[in-house]
Amino acid sequence: MTRNIKLTIEYDGSNFLGWQIQKKGRTVQGELQKTLEKLLRQKITLIGAGRTDTGVHALGQVANFKTTSKLETGKILKALNNLLPKDIVIKKVQEVNLDFNARFKAKSRVYRYRIYLGKTAILRKLRWEVFQPLDIKKMKQALRLIKGYHNFSNFGRKGEDLHDFKCQILKAKGEENGSEVTFEIEANRFLRGMVRSLVGSLVEIGRGRLGLNEFGKMLSADGHKKAIRKAPASGLYLVKVKY
């Protein structure tokens, strides 16, 4: 009997070339698929909810696969966490309906970006170190502008072959806590590189190098100006996938 198994996954993306399997290099999907095939002794096709890029982390990535194995979900969870490298942890294993697809059934995804104001030895691979003072108030004003439907073509990956650049931002918030600034954005879909380009632009606003009006024009996609800079992957986390 075929079963559909859903995984909730946490990983430190520092030493991965992203989620998706590539011809060369270490990927999260590759490590997981290889380990599942070893455990279940059959060919596995793992479907992920989001293709995180090189260096991007996840607190709640979701994936699913189909198997004829009768191994209980609790035993799959324990075995995977014993077999997987230490930078991947399975948080939950669930049996779901056969029609569940981690990518196509997702209603929204939540990303968090973390900035450290200053220099840090311990968190340098998990944050973006920003040394200049930032106008957090202006950055929060800019963050409010992105809510709703917008054409994010100025914030996607250059050369990406898409017909639809519109995304609906459901939530967007920013918080400052001591030396750390955190942004959290939820949307029905994201273009590749979109969150990092948005955060890079927010930081330019905080530095006084980009005005709110200009940022608004970039969101309308009326002009041809691309996002000024892309924030590094080290500060980006896929927090949750909602179904």
VOBA-1610 file (N, C-alpha, C; in pm, whole numbers, padded with zeros to 5 digits, always signed):
BEGIN
Met+00083-00120+00000Met+00000+00000+00000Met+00087+00125+00000Thr+00055+00220-00085Thr+00133+00343-00093Thr+00090+00441+00015Arg+00187+00502+00081Arg+00163+00602+00185Arg+00229+00733+00143Asn+00174+00843+00191Asn+00230+00976+00165Asn+00279+01032+00298Ile+00406+01062+00305Ile+00467+01105+00431Ile+00513+01251+00420Lys+00473+01330+00519Lys+00506+01472+00525Lys+00614+01494+00631Leu+00718+01567+00594Leu+00828+01600+00686Leu+00829+01750+00713Thr+00853+01787+00839Thr+00882+01926+00874Thr+01029+01931+00913Ile+01105+02019+00846Ile+01251+02011+00850Ile+01313+02143+00894Glu+01416+02131+00977Glu+01497+02246+01016Glu+01639+02222+00963Tyr+01701+02326+00907Tyr+01841+02308+00865Tyr+01918+02439+00867Asp+02046+02422+00890Asp+02142+02532+00881Asp+02196+02528+00738Gly+02162+02630+00659Gly+02198+02627+00517Gly+02340+02669+00485Ser+02421+02698+00587Ser+02555+02754+00565Ser+02641+02670+00471Asn+02631+02539+00482Asn+02717+02450+00402Asn+02642+02373+00294Phe+02528+02430+00251Phe+02451+02368+00143Phe+02441+02462+00024Leu+02432+02403-00096Leu+02407+02480-00217Leu+02257+02495-00238Gly+02185+02515-00130Gly+02041+02530-00138Gly+01966+02400-00115Trp+01834+02406-00135Trp+01749+02289-00116Trp+01761+02191-00231Gln+01748+02239-00354Gln+01728+02152-00470Gln+01854+02076-00512Ile+01834+01948-00545Ile+01944+01863-00592Ile+02009+01923-00716Gln+02142+01923-00719Gln+02218+01971-00833Gln+02315+01862-00878Lys+02372+01882-00995Lys+02465+01781-01049Lys+02587+01766-00959Lys+02633+01878-00905Lys+02749+01875-00815Lys+02718+01960-00692Gly+02770+01919-00579Gly+02754+01998-00458Gly+02652+01940-00362Arg+02664+01979-00238Arg+02581+01929-00128Arg+02451+02009-00119Thr+02336+01939-00120Thr+02206+02005-00109Thr+02123+01937-00001Val+02025+02009+00053Val+01940+01952+00157Val+01854+01840+00101Gln+01792+01864-00014Gln+01710+01760-00077Gln+01794+01636-00106Gly+01915+01656-00152Gly+02003+01544-00184Gly+02036+01460-00063Glu+02071+01526+00048Glu+02105+01454+00171Glu+01984+01377+00224Leu+01869+01442+00221Leu+01747+01378+00272Leu+01704+01260+00187Gln+01706+01279+00057Gln+01662+01174-00034Gln+01753+01051-00023Lys+01882+01078-00017Lys+01981+00969-00004Lys+01958+00892+00127Thr+01933+00963+00235Thr+01912+00900+00366Thr+01782+00822+00370Leu+01676+00878+00309Leu+01548+00807+00304Leu+01559+00678+00224Glu+01630+00683+00114Glu+01646+00563+00031Glu+01725+00455+00106Lys+01821+00497+00183Lys+01898+00403+00265Lys+01810+00340+00373Leu+01726+00424+00436Leu+01640+00378+00545Leu+01527+00288+00494Leu+01461+00330+00386Leu+01340+00262+00339Leu+01369+00158+00230Arg+01492+00160+00178Arg+01538+00063+00078Arg+01452+00065-00048Gln+01423+00186-00093Gln+01351+00203-00219Gln+01380+00342-00275Lys+01354+00362-00403Lys+01374+00490-00467Lys+01272+00590-00413Ile+01320+00710-00376Ile+01234+00812-00318Ile+01243+00941-00400Thr+01127+01002-00423Thr+01121+01135-00484Thr+01068+01231-00379Leu+01152+01324-00336Leu+01117+01417-00229Leu+01074+01551-00289Ile+00955+01596-00251Ile+00901+01723-00301Ile+00906+01827-00190Gly+00977+01938-00213Gly+00990+02041-00113Gly+00894+02157-00136Ala+00856+02224-00028Ala+00763+02337-00038Ala+00828+02461-00098Gly+00958+02476-00077Gly+01027+02595-00127Gly+01172+02562-00159Arg+01221+02619-00269Arg+01359+02593-00312Arg+01452+02699-00254Thr+01488+02685-00129Thr+01577+02784-00067Thr+01713+02783-00137Asp+01772+02901-00149Asp+01899+02917-00221Asp+02018+02883-00133Thr+02136+02886-00194Thr+02262+02861-00124Thr+02273+02947+00001Gly+02299+02882+00115Gly+02322+02954+00239Gly+02198+02994+00316Val+02079+02971+00260Val+01954+03007+00328Val+01914+02895+00424His+01862+02933+00540His+01827+02838+00645His+01676+02810+00647Ala+01638+02710+00726Ala+01495+02680+00742Ala+01466+02637+00885Leu+01357+02688+00939Leu+01306+02643+01068Leu+01186+02551+01049Gly+01118+02567+00934Gly+00998+02488+00909Gly+00976+02458+00762Gln+01082+02413+00694Gln+01065+02365+00557Gln+00975+02241+00560Val+00895+02223+00456Val+00806+02106+00448Val+00835+02030+00320Ala+00833+01899+00329Ala+00853+01814+00212Ala+00766+01689+00227Asn+00739+01623+00115Asn+00664+01498+00123Asn+00721+01397+00024Phe+00695+01271+00051Phe+00737+01163-00039Phe+00641+01047-00023Lys+00635+00964-00125Lys+00548+00846-00121Lys+00633+00720-00105Thr+00581+00628-00028Thr+00655+00505+00001Thr+00559+00389+00021Thr+00609+00269-00002Thr+00532+00148+00028Thr+00579+00086+00161Ser+00675+00151+00225Ser+00726+00102+00353Ser+00618+00110+00461Lys+00619+00012+00552Lys+00523+00009+00664Lys+00583+00068+00792Leu+00703+00121+00783Leu+00771+00175+00900Leu+00690+00289+00961Glu+00668+00283+01091Glu+00587+00382+01161Glu+00652+00520+01155Thr+00568+00625+01157Thr+00620+00762+01146Thr+00716+00796+01260Gly+00687+00748+01381Gly+00776+00773+01494Gly+00913+00712+01474Lys+00915+00593+01413Lys+01043+00527+01387Lys+01118+00594+01273Ile+01043+00645+01173Ile+01107+00720+01064Ile+01174+00845+01119Leu+01104+00915+01208Leu+01158+01037+01270Leu+01288+01007+01345Lys+01284+00907+01429Lys+01402+00872+01510Lys+01519+00828+01422Ala+01489+00744+01323Ala+01595+00692+01236Ala+01658+00803+01152Leu+01576+00890+01097Leu+01630+00999+01016Leu+01723+01089+01097Asn+01681+01124+01218Asn+01764+01212+01301Asn+01892+01145+01349Asn+01894+01012+01347Asn+02017+00939+01379Asn+02110+00931+01258Leu+02052+00927+01139Leu+02130+00905+01017Leu+02174+01034+00947Leu+02094+01140+00960Leu+02122+01264+00887Leu+02241+01340+00947Pro+02308+01422+00865Pro+02414+01507+00919Pro+02356+01606+01021Lys+02441+01660+01106Lys+02394+01741+01219Lys+02332+01874+01177Asp+02354+01918+01053Asp+02294+02045+01012Asp+02156+02028+00949Ile+02098+01907+00959Ile+01957+01883+00921Ile+01889+01810+01036Val+01775+01862+01078Val+01696+01797+01184Val+01551+01785+01137Ile+01495+01667+01153Ile+01353+01646+01122Ile+01273+01677+01248Lys+01182+01774+01238Lys+01104+01815+01354Lys+00976+01734+01370Lys+00922+01689+01256Lys+00794+01616+01262Lys+00780+01526+01139Val+00720+01409+01159Val+00688+01316+01050Val+00540+01281+01063Gln+00463+01302+00954Gln+00320+01274+00958Gln+00277+01198+00833Glu+00182+01108+00848Glu+00121+01044+00731Glu+00003+01131+00688Val-00003+01165+00560Val-00106+01256+00509Val-00179+01192+00390Asn-00284+01259+00343Asn-00360+01209+00228Asn-00269+01198+00106Leu-00303+01105+00019Leu-00221+01079-00099Leu-00213+01199-00193Asp-00313+01287-00188Asp-00312+01402-00280Asp-00232+01522-00225Phe-00178+01508-00105Phe-00100+01620-00048Phe+00030+01638-00125Asn+00059+01762-00162Asn+00183+01797-00231Asn+00241+01918-00159Ala+00359+01904-00104Ala+00419+02009-00020Ala+00431+02142-00093Arg+00456+02137-00223Arg+00473+02261-00299Arg+00339+02321-00343Phe+00257+02241-00408Phe+00137+02294-00474Phe+00018+02313-00380Lys+00018+02249-00265Lys-00092+02265-00169Lys-00069+02381-00072Ala+00050+02442-00077Ala+00082+02551+00015Ala-00003+02674-00013Lys-00059+02734+00092Lys-00139+02857+00081Lys-00049+02981+00093Ser+00050+02972+00180Ser+00143+03083+00198Ser+00272+03032+00262Arg+00375+03114+00254Arg+00504+03084+00318Arg+00547+03205+00399Val+00615+03179+00510Val+00663+03286+00597Val+00815+03283+00600Tyr+00876+03396+00566Tyr+01022+03410+00573Tyr+01059+03513+00679Arg+01170+03489+00745Arg+01223+03583+00845Arg+01365+03620+00805Tyr+01395+03750+00818Tyr+01533+03794+00790Tyr+01588+03860+00916Arg+01712+03820+00953Arg+01772+03866+01077Arg+01901+03944+01050Ile+01906+04065+01105Ile+02021+04154+01089Ile+02085+04176+01226Tyr+02217+04173+01229Tyr+02289+04204+01353Tyr+02359+04337+01334Leu+02332+04431+01425Leu+02391+04564+01415Leu+02529+04565+01481Gly+02630+04540+01401Gly+02766+04533+01453Gly+02836+04408+01405Lys+02939+04370+01475Lys+03019+04254+01436Lys+02996+04141+01536Thr+02985+04019+01487Thr+02964+03903+01574Thr+03040+03782+01520Ala+03115+03716+01608Ala+03188+03597+01566Ala+03097+03475+01561Ile+03009+03464+01661Ile+02927+03344+01675Ile+02812+03340+01574Leu+02750+03456+01548Leu+02630+03459+01464Leu+02657+03498+01319Arg+02782+03511+01281Arg+02813+03568+01150Arg+02758+03485+01033Lys+02740+03356+01051Lys+02684+03273+00944Lys+02532+03263+00952Leu+02474+03327+01053Leu+02330+03317+01077Leu+02262+03454+01074Arg+02336+03560+01049Arg+02285+03696+01046Arg+02356+03775+00935Trp+02300+03891+00902Trp+02370+03988+00818Trp+02427+04094+00911Glu+02559+04105+00913Glu+02624+04206+00996Glu+02617+04341+00923Val+02551+04438+00986Val+02541+04573+00931Val+02606+04669+01029Phe+02703+04745+00981Phe+02784+04827+01070Phe+02737+04972+01079Gln+02663+05020+00980Gln+02616+05159+00981Gln+02488+05172+01063Pro+02463+05288+01123Pro+02336+05311+01194Pro+02219+05305+01094Leu+02105+05253+01138Leu+01988+05240+01052Leu+01870+05318+01111Asp+01793+05381+01023Asp+01670+05449+01063Asp+01559+05344+01060Ile+01537+05279+01174Ile+01442+05168+01182Ile+01300+05216+01154Lys+01268+05338+01196Lys+01134+05393+01175Lys+01101+05401+01026Lys+01196+05451+00947Lys+01174+05460+00802Lys+01165+05321+00739Met+01244+05229+00788Met+01241+05092+00735Met+01105+05028+00759Lys+01046+05054+00876Lys+00913+05001+00907Lys+00806+05066+00819Gln+00825+05196+00789Gln+00732+05264+00699Gln+00736+05199+00561Ala+00856+05168+00515Ala+00872+05104+00384Ala+00811+04964+00384Leu+00825+04896+00497Leu+00772+04761+00508Leu+00620+04760+00493Arg+00555+04865+00543Arg+00409+04874+00531Arg+00366+04892+00385Leu+00454+04950+00304Leu+00421+04974+00163Leu+00407+04845+00083Ile+00474+04740+00128Ile+00475+04618+00046Ile+00352+04530+00067Lys+00269+04561+00166Lys+00150+04478+00190Lys+00052+04486+00074Gly-00015+04377+00045Gly-00110+04372-00065Gly-00048+04315-00192Tyr-00117+04333-00305Tyr-00069+04283-00434Tyr+00024+04385-00498His+00138+04337-00543His+00233+04423-00614His+00303+04342-00723Asn+00355+04414-00821Asn+00441+04352-00922Asn+00584+04360-00870Phe+00642+04245-00836Phe+00775+04240-00776Phe+00885+04208-00876Ser+00861+04243-01003Ser+00961+04212-01105Ser+01097+04278-01076Asn+01097+04393-01009Asn+01222+04459-00972Asn+01297+04388-00861Phe+01232+04292-00798Phe+01291+04226-00682Phe+01316+04077-00704Gly+01288+04027-00822Gly+01313+03886-00852Gly+01455+03866-00904Arg+01488+03743-00927Arg+01621+03710-00979Arg+01632+03756-01123Lys+01743+03821-01155Lys+01765+03873-01289Lys+01761+03760-01392Gly+01684+03781-01498Gly+01676+03681-01606Gly+01579+03568-01579Glu+01506+03575-01467Glu+01411+03468-01436Glu+01296+03468-01537Asp+01269+03354-01595Asp+01169+03343-01700Asp+01031+03316-01639Leu+00962+03425-01603Leu+00829+03413-01545Leu+00729+03497-01624His+00603+03456-01623His+00499+03534-01689His+00421+03618-01587Asp+00430+03579-01459Asp+00356+03649-01355Asp+00450+03689-01242Phe+00466+03819-01221Phe+00553+03870-01116Phe+00474+03922-00997Lys+00342+03904-00999Lys+00260+03958-00891Lys+00251+03860-00774Cys+00269+03915-00655Cys+00259+03837-00532Cys+00173+03915-00434Gln+00104+03844-00347Gln+00024+03909-00244Gln+00096+03896-00111Ile+00137+04010-00055Ile+00201+04010+00076Ile+00091+04016+00181Leu+00080+03911+00260Leu-00026+03900+00360Leu+00012+03969+00491Lys+00137+03955+00529Lys+00187+04019+00652Lys+00331+04065+00629Ala+00365+04176+00692Ala+00503+04226+00686Ala+00528+04307+00813Lys+00622+04262+00892Lys+00649+04333+01017Lys+00799+04338+01045Gly+00838+04437+01124Gly+00977+04453+01162Gly+00988+04477+01311Glu+01094+04423+01373Glu+01117+04440+01515Glu+01264+04469+01542Glu+01289+04554+01641Glu+01425+04583+01686Glu+01438+04538+01830Asn+01540+04456+01856Asn+01563+04406+01990Asn+01713+04411+02020Gly+01754+04518+02087Gly+01897+04534+02116Gly+01978+04549+01988Ser+02070+04458+01967Ser+02158+04464+01849Ser+02099+04392+01728Glu+01977+04342+01742Glu+01919+04265+01631Glu+01793+04331+01575Val+01784+04331+01441Val+01665+04377+01370Val+01611+04259+01291Thr+01482+04233+01304Thr+01420+04118+01238Thr+01302+04162+01152Phe+01296+04111+01030Phe+01183+04134+00942Phe+01116+04001+00914Glu+00982+04001+00913Glu+00909+03878+00881Glu+00804+03910+00775Ile+00804+03831+00669Ile+00714+03855+00555Ile+00643+03725+00519Glu+00510+03735+00506Glu+00429+03620+00463Glu+00361+03656+00331Ala+00367+03565+00235Ala+00306+03591+00105Ala+00250+03463+00047Asn+00158+03480-00048Asn+00101+03363-00115Asn+00204+03294-00205Arg+00304+03372-00251Arg+00414+03317-00331Arg+00529+03417-00327Phe+00649+03368-00355Phe+00768+03453-00360Phe+00844+03426-00489Leu+00900+03530-00548Leu+00994+03513-00658Leu+01129+03473-00598Arg+01212+03409-00677Arg+01345+03371-00628Arg+01426+03498-00599Gly+01484+03505-00481Gly+01564+03619-00442Gly+01485+03740-00396Met+01353+03727-00392Met+01265+03842-00364Met+01284+03897-00222Val+01285+03809-00122Val+01298+03856+00017Val+01432+03925+00038Arg+01537+03867-00014Arg+01670+03925+00003Arg+01681+04060-00067Ser+01618+04075-00182Ser+01619+04204-00252Ser+01537+04308-00176Leu+01424+04265-00121Leu+01343+04357-00042Leu+01418+04404+00082Val+01480+04311+00153Val+01554+04347+00274Val+01674+04435+00240Gly+01743+04403+00130Gly+01855+04488+00088Gly+01810+04631+00063Ser+01692+04647+00003Ser+01637+04780-00023Ser+01594+04848+00107Leu+01537+04771+00201Leu+01500+04827+00330Leu+01623+04882+00404Val+01732+04810+00395Val+01855+04856+00460Val+01908+04982+00393Glu+01896+04991+00261Glu+01937+05113+00191Glu+01850+05232+00233Ile+01722+05205+00260Ile+01633+05309+00312Ile+01678+05351+00452Gly+01712+05251+00534Gly+01759+05278+00669Gly+01890+05355+00672Arg+01970+05340+00569Arg+02097+05412+00558Arg+02081+05551+00497Gly+01960+05578+00446Gly+01935+05707+00383Gly+01976+05715+00238Arg+02001+05601+00176Arg+02046+05597+00036Arg+01931+05575-00062Leu+01814+05541-00010Leu+01697+05516-00094Leu+01575+05579-00027Gly+01499+05657-00104Gly+01382+05724-00050Gly+01258+05637-00056Leu+01160+05668+00028Leu+01035+05593+00030Leu+00958+05604-00101Asn+00960+05722-00162Asn+00890+05741-00290Asn+00952+05655-00400Glu+01084+05654-00401Glu+01155+05574-00502Glu+01127+05425-00481Phe+01125+05384-00355Phe+01095+05245-00322Phe+00954+05208-00368Gly+00859+05302-00348Gly+00721+05280-00393Gly+00712+05262-00543Lys+00792+05339-00618Lys+00794+05326-00764Lys+00850+05191-00806Met+00949+05142-00730Met+01006+05011-00761Met+00901+04902-00742Leu+00813+04921-00643Leu+00706+04823-00619Leu+00600+04826-00728Ser+00580+04943-00789Ser+00480+04954-00894Ser+00532+04900-01027Ala+00666+04883-01033Ala+00732+04831-01154Ala+00714+04924-01274Asp+00684+05053-01247Asp+00670+05148-01357Asp+00804+05179-01423Gly+00906+05187-01338Gly+01039+05218-01391Gly+01117+05091-01417His+01240+05106-01464His+01323+04989-01495His+01429+04965-01388Lys+01426+05046-01281Lys+01530+05036-01180Lys+01515+04908-01098Lys+01623+04833-01085Lys+01622+04712-01007Lys+01650+04744-00861Ala+01621+04648-00772Ala+01653+04665-00631Ala+01802+04695-00617Ile+01834+04787-00529Ile+01971+04838-00519Ile+02071+04729-00481Arg+02039+04650-00381Arg+02130+04542-00344Arg+02051+04427-00285Lys+02113+04311-00286Lys+02050+04192-00231Lys+02117+04159-00098Ala+02037+04140+00005Ala+02090+04102+00135Ala+02154+03963+00126Pro+02259+03937+00203Pro+02323+03805+00199Pro+02231+03694+00247Ala+02258+03573+00201Ala+02174+03457+00234Ala+02180+03422+00382Ser+02287+03455+00449Ser+02310+03413+00587Ser+02200+03454+00684Gly+02127+03563+00655Gly+02025+03610+00748Gly+01885+03563+00719Leu+01867+03482+00614Leu+01732+03445+00570Leu+01690+03305+00617Tyr+01565+03297+00667Tyr+01510+03172+00719Tyr+01370+03149+00663Leu+01345+03028+00614Leu+01208+02986+00583Leu+01149+02937+00714Val+01054+03014+00769Val+01003+02987+00904Val+00891+02885+00904Lys+00796+02903+00810Lys+00676+02819+00814Lys+00611+02814+00677Val+00549+02700+00647Val+00467+02685+00526Val+00326+02657+00575Lys+00229+02736+00527Lys+00092+02718+00572Lys+00008+02651+00464Tyr-00080+02560+00509Tyr-00164+02482+00418Tyr-00312+02501+00450
//
